[in-house]
Amino acid sequence: MKNFKDYFLVYLKGIAMGSADVVPGVSGGTIAFISGIYDKLIESISAIKPELIKDLFKGNFKLVWQKINGSFLFTLLAGIATSIFSLAKILTFLMQYYPIQLWSFFFGLILASIVYVGKQVKHWNIGSILGIILGTFFIYYISSVPPLSPENSYLYLFFAGSLAACAMILPGISGSFILLLLGAYTAVISAIGNHDFVTVGVVGLGAVTGLILFSKLLNYLLNNYHNTLIGVLTGFLIGSLWKIWPWKINETVYIKEQGVRTFSDFSGGFQSLSAYMQEQGNEQFKNISSYIEKNVSPFTYELVNNGIPHNLMYSIIFCIFGFSLIFIIEYIAKLKNV
């Protein structure tokens, strides 16, 4: 990068990556892939090695900065941070008041990502086909079981941040989706929105650790088992569609300081947490999260939730918008050839 325009473009790509990583739909890695900076990103992260510490102690700061392509990484991370902190409160609001439209948008993002990531397979063979099948069933399985830990201790959040960061740089699976599967998504988004810097710091430290450790493995797999890896990532996306389906009913929920409870015991006739949240205040929203849920049709959703509309038409519109957005980004990146 040689001038302000180059830095600004990287910053904008960071904003796009951060936006993708906040929502459990499309990954920041996919955005990096589409915008043409993925190889450079993996190479820069992989360059962070223990021996650089010796250079730092020797005072060779400029040399270390050059080895890790510091200007590029700093600018990109600044864009990602800007996006994450600005979007957190907006997403919390949308998840409460417009859940169906929001999840429909995510659904469209994933559908488009399946197409885009699948196109990265250079040669279809047994490895890539098995990768898709195994990846699909693996993600479907882990997304259909209850979250692993609704308690969200600092140690668990560190672990969740590490895994989410690994997913963040994979072109195919969202870091936020991993947080969702691990039961930590609501806690992390709330912490960002409420400026809980201790929780954010713990998750961030885990993310940095995961990035540094995983980037080297990913770099090796991409170079040596590209088609199989991309097949697995495509399968991850296909399997995740179950989790992102907009219309759900809840059998149990997790309530802060109360633990897991049967939802029908206190929901006043509602069978879906998303419908219930539209009738409650923001404080209630912070203290309750989904635990065991089941997908239903839009019409069943309305029937069992006291007439709360299924918003099918809006859902289709937002799904199409999410689907189109990926290819709009791809087209702009190709147009600018950057």
C-alpha positions, 0 to 999 in steps of 0.5 A, a space after each residue: 500500500 503506497 497512498 491514502 486511497 490504498 489504505 482507505 480501500 483496505 479500511 472499507 474492506 475491514 468494515 465489510 469484514 467486521 459487518 460479516 463477522 458480527 452477524 451469524 451469516 456470512 464470514 469475514 473470510 468470505 468477504 476477504 475472499 471476494 475483495 481479493 485480500 484473502 491470501 495477503 491476510 493469511 500470509 500476514 497473520 502467518 508471519 506472526 511468529 515467536 522469533 519476532 519477540 527477539 526482534 522486538 527486544 532488540 528494538 527492531 520495530 520497523 523490521 517486525 512491522 514490515 515482516 507482518 505487513 503491519 500497515 495492512 493489518 492495522 488498517 484492516 483491523 481498524 475497519 473491523 473494529 469500527 464495524 463491530 462496535 458500531 453494529 452491536 447495538 443495532 443488531 441487538 435492537 433488530 434481534 428484538 424487534 425485527 427478528 424474522 427480517 434479520 434472520 431472513 437477511 442472514 439466510 440469504 447471505 448464507 445461500 449466496 455464500 454457498 454458491 460463491 465458496 463452492 465456485 472456489 473448488 478448482 477440481 471436483 473429486 472424491 475429496 471435495 464431494 466427501 468434504 461437502 457431505 461431511 461438512 454438511 452433516 457435522 454443522 447440522 449436528 452441532 447446530 441442532 444440539 443445545 448450546 454447549 455452555 450458557 454460563 459464559 465464564 471468562 475461561 469459556 469466553 476465551 475459548 469461544 473467542 479462539 474458535 470464533 476467530 478461527 472461523 472468522 478467517 475461513 471463507 465459509 463459516 462465520 465467527 459469530 455463527 460459532 459463538 451462536 453454536 457455543 451459546 456465547 453470541 448474545 453475551 458477546 454482542 451485549 458486552 460490546 453494546 454495553 461497553 463491557 471492556 473486560 468481557 470484550 478483552 477476554 474474547 479479544 485475547 482468545 481471538 488473537 490467540 486463535 488467529 495466530 495459531 490457526 492461520 498457519 494450519 489454514 495456510 498449509 491446508 489451503 496450499 496442500 488440500 485446497 479442493 477438499 477444504 473448500 468442499 468442507 467449508 461449503 458443507 459447513 454453510 449448507 448445514 448451517 441453514 437449519 440454524 438460521 431458519 427465521 421461524 422457530 418455536 422454543 421448548 426451553 430457554 436459558 434465563 440469567 440467574 435462573 438457568 434452563 426453563 420450559 418456555 411455556 411456563 411463563 411465556 403467556 401463550 407464546 411458543 417462540 422466543 422471537 415473538 415473545 421478545 417483541 412484546 417485552 422490554 429491552 431488559 428482559 431481552 438481555 436476560 433470556 436466550 434460546 436453548 432448545 428450539 425447533 423450526 416451523 413453517 411461517 404459518 405455524 409460527 403465526 398460529 402458535 404466537 397469538 397472531 404475531 405476523 409471520 412477515 413472509 413477504 418481508 422475509 422473502 425481500 430481505 432474503 433476496 437482498 442478503 443473497 444479492 449483497 454477496 454478488 454485488 460486493 464481488 462485482 464491485 471488487 472485480 470492477 475496481 480490480 483491487 
